[in-house]
Amino acid sequence: QVQLVESGGGLVQAGGSLRLSCAASGRTLSSYTMGWFRQAPGKEREFVAGISWSVDNTNYADSVKGRFTISRDNAKNTVYLQLNSLKPEDTAVYYCAADRSRTFYASPKLENYDYWGQGTQVTVSS
């Protein structure tokens, strides 16, 4: 089993940047396909970005493509989400998640992920 802890959220003005981190303990993150999701107040949790097991293929939601970048540092057992050109509509709690199935594509479906962090709040002011 793996434990995930997100950090790096905060309050930022529109157009600004943040880097979120997802640190793992218990197991090495290189064994998992990883995803970032977000949930805004009153809305369902949605897929943001994913990075696959082994070959590190990445995929993104259309709403963040070109602005957000997912990456992993296996030596630090950490996955990152770089958020650039932030918009007020990016305001949400951001969660990282781990998928035990060794796929070469990060699924956008919540039910495919086995482990979740507690989330970190990102607030973008206009």
VEXSE-290581 format. One record per residue: residue in one letter; chain; x, y, z of N, C-alpha, C, CB in turn. Coordinates in steps of 0.05 Angstrom, whole numbers. Each point is the difference from the previous one (the first is absolute). Glycine has a CB too. Layout:
N
+------+-------+--------+--------+--------+--------+--------+--------+--------+--------+--------+--------+--------+--------+
! rest ! kette !    n.X !    n.Y !    n.Z !   ca.X !   ca.Y !   ca.Z !    c.X !    c.Y !    c.Z !   cb.X !   cb.Y !   cb.Z !
+------+-------+--------+--------+--------+--------+--------+--------+--------+--------+--------+--------+--------+--------+
!    A !     A !      X !      Y !      Z !      X !      Y !      Z !      X !      Y !      Z !      X !      Y !      Z !
...
+------+-------+--------+--------+--------+--------+--------+--------+--------+--------+--------+--------+--------+--------+
END
This chain:
126
+------+-------+--------+--------+--------+--------+--------+--------+--------+--------+--------+--------+--------+--------+
! rest ! kette !    n.X !    n.Y !    n.Z !   ca.X !   ca.Y !   ca.Z !    c.X !    c.Y !    c.Z !   cb.X !   cb.Y !   cb.Z !
+------+-------+--------+--------+--------+--------+--------+--------+--------+--------+--------+--------+--------+--------+
!    Q !     A !     17 !    -24 !      0 !    -17 !     24 !      0 !     18 !     25 !      0 !    -37 !    -25 !     24 !
!    V !     A !     27 !     46 !    -37 !     15 !     25 !     -1 !    -16 !     22 !     13 !     23 !    -15 !    -43 !
!    Q !     A !    -10 !     33 !     57 !    -12 !     23 !     11 !      9 !     25 !    -16 !     -2 !    -21 !     47 !
!    L !     A !    -17 !     38 !    -53 !      5 !     24 !    -17 !     -6 !     25 !     16 !    -11 !    -26 !    -42 !
!    V !     A !     29 !     45 !     40 !     -4 !     26 !     13 !      6 !     22 !    -19 !     13 !    -19 !     45 !
!    E !     A !    -34 !     36 !    -51 !      3 !     23 !    -18 !      9 !     24 !     16 !    -35 !    -19 !    -31 !
!    S !     A !     49 !     37 !     17 !      7 !     26 !     11 !      5 !     19 !    -23 !     21 !    -22 !     41 !
!    G !     A !    -18 !     48 !    -33 !      6 !     20 !    -21 !    -23 !     18 !     -8 !     33 !    -31 !    -15 !
!    G !     A !    -57 !     25 !     26 !    -23 !     17 !     -7 !      2 !     27 !     13 !    -28 !    -41 !     -5 !
!    G !     A !     10 !     58 !     -2 !      0 !     27 !     12 !    -18 !     19 !    -16 !     45 !     -8 !     18 !
!    L !     A !    -42 !     34 !    -11 !    -16 !     21 !    -13 !     19 !     14 !    -20 !    -30 !      6 !     41 !
!    V !     A !     20 !     -3 !    -65 !     17 !     13 !    -21 !    -19 !     17 !    -18 !     34 !    -38 !      1 !
!    Q !     A !    -23 !     58 !    -12 !    -15 !     17 !    -18 !     -2 !    -13 !    -28 !     15 !     41 !     25 !
!    A !     A !    -36 !    -34 !    -39 !     -3 !    -10 !    -27 !     25 !      6 !    -17 !    -50 !      6 !      3 !
!    G !     A !     59 !    -25 !    -18 !     24 !      2 !    -16 !     25 !    -10 !     14 !    -21 !     39 !    -21 !
!    G !     A !     18 !    -45 !     47 !     23 !     -9 !     16 !      4 !    -30 !     -3 !     -9 !     36 !     31 !
!    S !     A !     29 !    -46 !    -16 !      8 !    -28 !     -1 !      2 !    -12 !     28 !     25 !     10 !    -43 !
!    L !     A !    -28 !    -36 !     44 !      5 !    -16 !     24 !     12 !    -27 !     -9 !    -38 !     23 !     25 !
!    R !     A !     52 !    -35 !     -7 !      9 !    -28 !     -5 !    -10 !    -17 !     23 !     41 !     15 !    -26 !
!    L !     A !    -58 !    -34 !     20 !    -10 !    -19 !     19 !     18 !    -25 !      1 !    -47 !     17 !     -7 !
!    S !     A !     50 !    -28 !     31 !     16 !    -24 !      4 !    -17 !    -21 !     12 !     42 !     27 !      5 !
!    C !     A !    -36 !    -52 !    -12 !    -13 !    -23 !     12 !     21 !    -19 !      8 !    -42 !      5 !    -29 !
!    A !     A !     47 !     -7 !     55 !     21 !    -17 !     11 !    -11 !    -26 !      9 !     26 !     40 !     14 !
!    A !     A !    -12 !    -61 !    -20 !    -10 !    -27 !      7 !     18 !    -13 !     21 !    -18 !     -5 !    -46 !
!    S !     A !      5 !    -11 !     62 !     14 !    -17 !     19 !    -13 !    -28 !      0 !     13 !     40 !     29 !
!    G !     A !      2 !    -60 !    -22 !    -10 !    -27 !      1 !      7 !    -16 !    -24 !    -37 !     17 !     27 !
!    R !     A !     36 !     -5 !    -51 !      8 !    -13 !    -24 !     12 !     20 !    -19 !    -37 !    -34 !      5 !
!    T !     A !     52 !     25 !    -25 !     12 !     18 !    -19 !    -20 !      8 !    -21 !     45 !    -20 !      8 !
!    L !     A !    -46 !     46 !    -14 !    -20 !     10 !    -19 !      6 !    -10 !    -29 !     -7 !     39 !     29 !
!    S !     A !     31 !    -47 !    -34 !      7 !     -9 !    -27 !    -17 !    -25 !     -8 !     46 !     19 !      6 !
!    S !     A !    -58 !    -32 !     14 !    -16 !    -24 !     -5 !    -28 !      6 !     -8 !     28 !    -23 !     33 !
!    Y !     A !    -35 !     49 !    -33 !    -28 !      7 !     -4 !     -3 !     20 !    -23 !     -8 !     -7 !     48 !
!    T !     A !    -15 !      5 !    -61 !    -10 !     22 !    -16 !    -12 !     20 !     18 !     -8 !    -30 !    -40 !
!    M !     A !     14 !     56 !     36 !     -9 !     21 !     19 !    -18 !     20 !    -14 !     43 !     -6 !     25 !
!    G !     A !    -62 !     16 !    -10 !    -18 !     20 !    -10 !     -4 !     23 !     19 !    -23 !    -35 !    -26 !
!    W !     A !     17 !     58 !     15 !     -9 !     23 !     16 !    -29 !      6 !     -8 !     48 !     20 !      2 !
!    F !     A !    -64 !    -16 !     19 !    -28 !      7 !     -4 !     -5 !     26 !     16 !    -13 !    -49 !     -6 !
!    R !     A !    -10 !     60 !      1 !     -8 !     24 !     15 !    -30 !      0 !      5 !     38 !     26 !    -19 !
!    Q !     A !    -46 !    -13 !     40 !    -29 !      2 !      6 !     -6 !     29 !     10 !     -2 !    -50 !     12 !
!    A !     A !    -14 !     63 !    -27 !     -9 !     27 !      7 !    -26 !     -2 !     17 !     21 !     20 !    -42 !
!    P !     A !    -27 !      0 !     58 !    -24 !     -1 !     16 !    -25 !     -5 !    -17 !     22 !     31 !     33 !
!    G !     A !    -38 !    -50 !    -24 !    -24 !     -6 !    -14 !      3 !    -15 !    -26 !    -17 !     40 !     20 !
!    K !     A !     41 !    -49 !    -26 !      5 !    -14 !    -25 !     12 !    -27 !      5 !      6 !     43 !    -24 !
!    E !     A !     -8 !    -61 !      4 !     12 !    -26 !      3 !     30 !      1 !     -4 !    -42 !    -20 !    -17 !
!    R !     A !     56 !      1 !     29 !     28 !     -2 !     -4 !      7 !     -7 !    -29 !      6 !    -14 !     48 !
!    E !     A !     13 !     28 !    -59 !      7 !     -4 !    -28 !     30 !     -4 !     -4 !    -39 !     28 !    -12 !
!    F !     A !     44 !    -43 !    -10 !     28 !     -6 !     -7 !     13 !     26 !    -11 !    -12 !    -48 !    -11 !
!    V !     A !     37 !     51 !     19 !     16 !     23 !     -9 !     23 !     -9 !    -18 !    -12 !     25 !     42 !
!    A !     A !     28 !    -44 !    -31 !     24 !     -9 !    -15 !      8 !    -27 !     11 !     15 !     47 !     -8 !
!    G !     A !      0 !    -62 !     -9 !      9 !    -26 !      8 !     27 !     -7 !    -12 !    -47 !    -15 !      6 !
!    I !     A !     62 !     -2 !      7 !     26 !     -9 !    -10 !      1 !    -30 !      4 !     22 !     45 !     10 !
!    S !     A !    -15 !    -59 !    -31 !     -2 !    -29 !      0 !     23 !    -13 !     14 !    -26 !      2 !    -42 !
!    W !     A !     22 !    -27 !     48 !     21 !    -17 !     11 !     22 !     -5 !    -21 !    -33 !    -22 !     31 !
!    S !     A !     58 !     21 !    -22 !     23 !     -8 !    -16 !      8 !     20 !    -22 !    -14 !    -46 !      9 !
!    V !     A !     -3 !     51 !    -29 !      9 !     16 !    -23 !     -8 !     29 !      4 !     -4 !    -39 !    -29 !
!    D !     A !    -10 !     46 !     51 !     -7 !     28 !      6 !    -15 !     14 !    -22 !     40 !      1 !     28 !
!    N !     A !    -58 !    -16 !    -41 !    -18 !     15 !    -19 !    -18 !     18 !     16 !      1 !    -38 !    -33 !
!    T !     A !     -6 !     62 !     23 !    -17 !     19 !     15 !    -25 !      7 !    -17 !     41 !     19 !     22 !
!    N !     A !    -62 !    -13 !     -7 !    -25 !      9 !    -13 !    -13 !     20 !     18 !     -6 !    -44 !    -24 !
!    Y !     A !    -10 !     62 !     12 !    -11 !     23 !     14 !    -30 !      4 !     -8 !     46 !     21 !      2 !
!    A !     A !    -60 !     -9 !     17 !    -27 !     10 !     -7 !      3 !     23 !    -19 !    -19 !    -15 !     45 !
!    D !     A !      0 !     18 !    -63 !      1 !     22 !    -19 !      2 !     27 !     13 !    -26 !    -29 !    -32 !
!    S !     A !     13 !     32 !     55 !     -1 !     26 !     13 !     27 !      9 !     11 !    -47 !    -10 !     12 !
!    V !     A !     66 !     -8 !     -9 !     26 !      7 !     11 !     23 !     -4 !    -19 !    -18 !    -11 !     45 !
!    K !     A !     12 !     -1 !    -68 !     21 !     -6 !    -19 !     15 !     25 !     -9 !    -27 !    -39 !    -16 !
!    G !     A !     53 !     38 !     17 !     17 !     23 !     -7 !      6 !     18 !     24 !    -19 !     -3 !    -45 !
!    R !     A !      5 !     -1 !     67 !      5 !     17 !     24 !     11 !    -16 !     23 !    -37 !     29 !    -15 !
!    F !     A !     29 !    -54 !     18 !      9 !    -17 !     22 !     19 !    -22 !    -11 !    -43 !      9 !     25 !
!    T !     A !     62 !    -17 !     -8 !     19 !    -21 !     -7 !      3 !    -19 !     23 !     24 !     31 !    -32 !
!    I !     A !    -27 !    -57 !     27 !      4 !    -20 !     20 !     27 !    -13 !     -5 !    -50 !     -9 !      4 !
!    S !     A !     64 !      3 !     18 !     26 !    -14 !     -2 !      4 !    -16 !     25 !     19 !     37 !    -29 !
!    R !     A !      2 !    -54 !     29 !      6 !    -15 !     24 !     30 !     -1 !      3 !    -42 !    -28 !     -5 !
!    D !     A !     50 !     26 !     31 !     28 !     -3 !      7 !      2 !    -25 !     17 !     10 !     51 !     -1 !
!    N !     A !     -2 !    -73 !    -12 !      1 !    -25 !     14 !     20 !      0 !     23 !    -14 !    -23 !    -42 !
!    A !     A !     35 !     37 !     40 !     20 !      1 !     21 !    -12 !     13 !     26 !     37 !      3 !    -34 !
!    K !     A !    -55 !     16 !     30 !    -13 !     13 !     22 !    -28 !    -13 !      7 !     24 !     43 !    -12 !
!    N !     A !    -31 !    -62 !     -4 !    -26 !    -14 !      4 !    -23 !     20 !      0 !     23 !    -36 !     26 !
!    T !     A !    -22 !     55 !    -44 !    -19 !     22 !     -1 !    -10 !      5 !    -28 !     23 !     21 !     39 !
!    V !     A !    -48 !    -14 !    -41 !    -12 !      8 !    -26 !     -8 !     30 !      3 !    -17 !    -47 !    -10 !
!    Y !     A !     21 !     62 !    -11 !     -5 !     28 !      0 !    -21 !      8 !    -20 !     47 !      8 !     14 !
!    L !     A !    -60 !     14 !     -8 !    -18 !     13 !    -20 !      7 !     29 !      0 !    -37 !    -34 !      8 !
!    Q !     A !     49 !     43 !    -30 !      6 !     28 !     -4 !    -25 !     14 !    -12 !     50 !    -10 !     -6 !
!    L !     A !    -59 !     31 !     19 !    -24 !     15 !     -8 !      9 !     27 !     -9 !    -30 !    -26 !     32 !
!    N !     A !     27 !     32 !    -57 !      7 !     27 !    -11 !    -25 !     13 !    -11 !     46 !    -15 !    -11 !
!    S !     A !    -44 !     41 !      7 !    -22 !     16 !    -12 !    -27 !     -7 !     14 !     25 !      1 !    -44 !
!    L !     A !    -25 !      0 !     70 !    -23 !     -8 !     15 !    -24 !     18 !     -4 !     31 !    -20 !     34 !
!    K !     A !    -54 !      8 !    -33 !    -25 !     15 !     -4 !    -18 !     -4 !     25 !      3 !     -6 !    -51 !
!    P !     A !    -21 !     24 !     56 !    -18 !     -4 !     23 !    -15 !    -27 !     -1 !     -6 !     49 !      2 !
!    E !     A !      0 !    -58 !    -26 !    -14 !    -26 !     -2 !     17 !    -24 !      7 !    -28 !     21 !    -35 !
!    D !     A !     54 !    -17 !     39 !     17 !    -21 !     10 !     -2 !     -4 !     30 !     31 !      9 !    -38 !
!    T !     A !    -45 !      9 !     51 !     -3 !     -3 !     29 !    -14 !    -26 !      8 !     -2 !     50 !      3 !
!    A !     A !     15 !    -65 !     14 !    -10 !    -27 !      8 !     19 !    -12 !     20 !    -22 !     -6 !    -45 !
!    V !     A !     13 !    -16 !     57 !     18 !    -17 !     15 !     12 !    -20 !    -20 !    -26 !      5 !     44 !
!    Y !     A !     53 !     -7 !    -44 !     14 !    -17 !    -18 !     10 !    -25 !     14 !     14 !     40 !    -27 !
!    Y !     A !    -20 !    -63 !     15 !      7 !    -26 !     11 !     19 !    -15 !    -18 !    -44 !     -1 !     24 !
!    C !     A !     63 !    -13 !    -12 !     15 !    -20 !    -16 !    -11 !    -28 !      6 !     41 !     30 !     -1 !
!    A !     A !    -37 !    -48 !    -18 !    -10 !    -27 !      3 !     18 !    -19 !    -14 !    -47 !     17 !      3 !
!    A !     A !     48 !    -42 !      6 !     17 !    -21 !    -11 !    -17 !    -23 !    -10 !     38 !     14 !     31 !
!    D !     A !    -30 !    -24 !    -54 !    -14 !    -22 !    -13 !     19 !    -23 !     -1 !    -29 !     31 !    -28 !
!    R !     A !     22 !    -54 !     41 !     18 !    -23 !      1 !      3 !    -15 !    -26 !    -14 !     -4 !     47 !
!    S !     A !     -5 !      7 !    -65 !      1 !    -14 !    -25 !     22 !     13 !    -17 !    -49 !    -13 !      2 !
!    R !     A !     66 !     -3 !    -13 !     24 !     10 !    -14 !     -8 !      5 !    -29 !     31 !    -25 !     30 !
!    T !     A !    -44 !     48 !    -34 !     -8 !      8 !    -27 !     18 !     21 !    -11 !    -48 !    -11 !     12 !
!    F !     A !     48 !     13 !    -38 !     16 !     21 !    -13 !    -16 !     25 !     -6 !     29 !    -36 !    -19 !
!    Y !     A !    -52 !     38 !     32 !    -17 !     23 !     -4 !    -14 !      5 !     26 !     -7 !    -10 !    -50 !
!    A !     A !      7 !     35 !     59 !    -12 !      7 !     26 !    -30 !      5 !     -5 !     43 !     21 !     17 !
!    S !     A !    -59 !    -38 !     -5 !    -29 !      2 !     -4 !    -11 !     25 !     13 !     -3 !    -49 !      0 !
!    P !     A !    -17 !     62 !    -13 !    -13 !     23 !     11 !    -23 !     -8 !     20 !     12 !     26 !    -42 !
!    K !     A !    -16 !    -52 !     46 !    -23 !     -9 !     16 !      9 !     -3 !     29 !    -20 !    -23 !    -40 !
!    L !     A !      5 !     35 !     58 !      7 !     -1 !     29 !      1 !    -29 !     10 !    -22 !     44 !      6 !
!    E !     A !      4 !    -61 !    -16 !     -3 !    -27 !     11 !     24 !    -17 !     -7 !    -49 !      4 !     -3 !
!    N !     A !     66 !      4 !    -15 !     24 !    -15 !     -7 !     23 !      3 !     20 !    -13 !      4 !    -47 !
!    Y !     A !     10 !     16 !     65 !     22 !      6 !     19 !     -5 !    -12 !     27 !      8 !     43 !    -25 !
!    D !     A !     14 !    -54 !     36 !     -3 !    -16 !     25 !      7 !     16 !     25 !     11 !    -39 !    -27 !
!    Y !     A !      6 !     59 !     24 !      9 !     15 !     24 !     -2 !     30 !     -6 !     32 !    -38 !     14 !
!    W !     A !    -40 !     53 !      7 !     -5 !     28 !     -3 !     14 !     15 !     23 !    -44 !     -8 !    -23 !
!    G !     A !     53 !     32 !     17 !      9 !     18 !     21 !    -23 !     16 !     12 !     44 !      3 !    -23 !
!    Q !     A !    -37 !     15 !     41 !    -21 !     15 !     15 !     -8 !     26 !    -14 !     17 !    -20 !     42 !
!    G !     A !      0 !     28 !    -62 !     -6 !     23 !    -16 !     14 !     25 !     10 !    -44 !    -20 !    -10 !
!    T !     A !     48 !     39 !     -8 !     11 !     26 !      6 !    -16 !     21 !    -14 !     46 !    -19 !      6 !
!    Q !     A !    -52 !     41 !      8 !    -18 !     21 !    -11 !     15 !     19 !    -18 !    -29 !     -4 !     41 !
!    V !     A !     19 !      9 !    -65 !     10 !     20 !    -18 !    -22 !     21 !     -4 !     32 !    -33 !    -23 !
!    T !     A !    -26 !     58 !     29 !    -20 !     22 !     -4 !     13 !     21 !    -18 !    -21 !     -9 !     46 !
!    V !     A !      7 !     15 !    -68 !     10 !     20 !    -19 !    -19 !     24 !      1 !     20 !    -37 !    -30 !
!    S !     A !     -9 !     60 !     37 !    -16 !     24 !      1 !      1 !     15 !    -26 !      9 !      3 !     49 !
!    S !     A !    -30 !     11 !    -55 !     -2 !     15 !    -26 !     11 !     28 !      3 !    -40 !    -28 !    -13 !
+------+-------+--------+--------+--------+--------+--------+--------+--------+--------+--------+--------+--------+--------+
END
